[in-house]
Amino acid sequence: MKQKKLVLIVGVAIATTIGGFLLASDHIDAPAVKNQTTDITDLYVFNGADTNNLVFVANTQGLLAPASTAAAAFDPNTLIQINIDNNGDNVEDEVIQAIYSGTTMNFYGPVKPSMTGIRSKIEGAVTASVAVTAYGAAPVTAGSASGIKVFAGARDDPFFFDLDQYHAILAGKAPGFNNPGKDAFAGTNVMSVVVEVPKKLLNSTGKINVWLTTKKKV
């Protein structure tokens, strides 16, 4: 039986790409989702080593200290959904979904969603599954016959931002950022989901808009 769950949106990060590397950041979120499994930190979209593929990185649950990362986990009631708009109308034409089950992250899509906007349901059959990599362990990856490659697990937060200098600029105490500055997120971790997808599976011939949502089962 296909798994179908209605869920409600609680977080979003947005990016647009024609090629190359783009990201969207949403660190230190609103109180309603702070320290929750739905808290988004970053969305990264870039060409794979094989430039016929596009890589999507969805990071959640930011600011994890190393001492608490081993206990961090994905939530089986939280749907991580990458939304792809192929025609510029800001409505998702394709989605890639990831949801945790036991010790495994299951992926669905890319697939045209039957619901758009603030509600979603898991679409179709699993296209790829991977065991969640334990903190500190060698990364575990998996693939599918269609060329999709996947990963899920704790990773060092790759986002760089000098938060103290930013506050100084806002307060009028500094004229700008330093180079390289001080990374406010150094030493913190995130729960990361990575999907590499052949571009031919995205049903797009040009620019795409991409946004990440986390949705909670209701």
N, C-alpha and C positions, 0 to 999 in steps of 0.2 A: 504494500500500500504506500502511495506517495504521501510524504509528510506535508501537511498544510497547517500553517500557523498564522493567524492574524496578529500584526504587531503595530506598535505606535512609535512614531519617530521621536527621538529625544536629542539627537546630535547631528551636526552636519559640518563638513569641510568641503571646499569647492576649488577646482583648478580647471584650466583650459590648456589644451595642447595641440600643436600641429606636428610636433616632433621634438626631439631633444629631451630636456629635463625640466619638469615643473613641480611645484609643491604648494600645498596649502597647510597652514599651521593653526592650531586652535588650543594651544597650551593654556593651563590654568583657567578652567572653564567656570561656568556659572555654578552657584551652589547646588542647584537641582541635580546636576550630574557629576560634580566634583567627587573624586574618589569612588566613582561608580564604574561598572563594567561598560557602561555606555559612553564614557568620557573619551572623546576623540582628541588625539594630539596632532597627528599629521596624516596627510595624504600625499604620496609621491607617485608620479607617473613619468616613465622614461623608456627610451628604447632599450631592448635587451642586447646582450652581446651579439646575438643574432638579430640584426636590425629588422627582420621580418616579424619580430615579436615585440609586444609592448608589455612592460612590467608595471604592475600596480602594487603599491605598498600601503597598507592601511594599519596605522598604529593607534592603539587605545591604551587607557589606564596609565597615563604618564606619571612622572615624578616618583617612580618606584625606587626606593633605596635598595642597594644590594642585599641588605639584611632581610628585607621583606619580599624580595622578588621570587624566591623559591616557593613561597606560599601563594603567590598570585596565580590566578587561573582565569581562563575564558569561562564565560557563563553560557550554559545551554539554553537560557531564555533570552539571550541577546543575539539578534541577527545583525551581522556586519554586512553591509550592502554597498558595493561600488556601482554607481549609476552613470550611464554613458548616454549622452545626447548627441546624436549624429547629424541633426538638421538645424540646430540653432534655435529651437523653440523652447529650450529649457525644460523639456519633459523627457524623462528617461526612455530611450528606445531599446536599450539593452541593459541588463543588470548581471553582475557577478555577486553571488551570495556566499557567505561563509557562516557556518554555525557549528558549535562545539557539541560533541556527543561522546561521553565517556572520556577516553584519552585521545580522541581523534577529532580533527577538524574536517568537516565535509564541505565541499564546494559545489555550487550549482551555477550553470551558465558558462559563457555568456548566453543569455536567453531574453527574448522579448517578454517583459512582465505583463501579467494579466491585471495588475493593479499599479497605479502610479501615485506619486505625491506622498502624503503622510502615512499611508497604510500599505502594507506589503504582505505577501505570503510566499512561502518557499516554492520555487518554480521548478517543476519537472523532476528529473532524476539526478542523482549525484554524478557529477562529471569527473571529480577527482577527490581523493581523501589522503590525508597524511597524519601520522602520529605527531602529537604536539611535542616539540623538542623541550626536554627538561632544562631548567636553568643551569648553565655551566656545561651542558653536554654538547657534543658535536652536532651540528645542524642536521636534521632529518628532512629530506625532500622527497617528493613523489611526483609522478607524471601520469599522463593519460594518453590513450591512443591518438587523440586529436592534437597532441602537442602541447597541452597545457601542463605547466609545472607549478607546484605549490609548496608552501612552507607555512608553519605556524609555531610561535613560541616567543619567549622573552628575548629581547635584544637591547643592547645599549642604545639610548636615545641618540639618533644621528643629528637632531636639529641643533643648530648653533644660534644662540642669541645672547647678547650682553644686556641682561635685564637691568642691572644696576646703572649702567651708562644710559640706558633708555630713560630710566626714572630721572637721572640727572639732567638729561636734555629737556624733558618735560618741565622740570623745575627751573629751567633757565640757568643751571649751574655748569653746563657743558655745551660747547658749540656743535658737537657731533660725535659720531662713534670713533673709537680707537681701532687701529689695525694691528693685531687681530682682535683685540678685546678679550673679555673674560666670558667663557661659556657658562651661562647660568644653569644649563642642564647637564653639565659634565658629571659623570658618576651616577646618573639616574637611568632607569630602564623603562621600557614600554613593552606591552604585549603586541606582537607584530603578526600580521597576516600578509603574505606575499603571493601574488599570482602572476605568472608569466603566460601571456596568451598570444597565439598567432594573430596578427592583425586581420587576416582574412576572416576570422571568426567574429569580428566586431561589426561587420556589415556597414563599414564606413569607408568613404573614398577621400576624405579631407579632414578638416578640423573637427575635433570632438571636444565637447564639454564634459568634464568628469567631476562628480562630487561623491563624497562618502557620507553614508548615514549609518547610525546605529539605532536599532529599533527593538523595543522590549515586548515580549509576548504579553498579551492581555487576555 
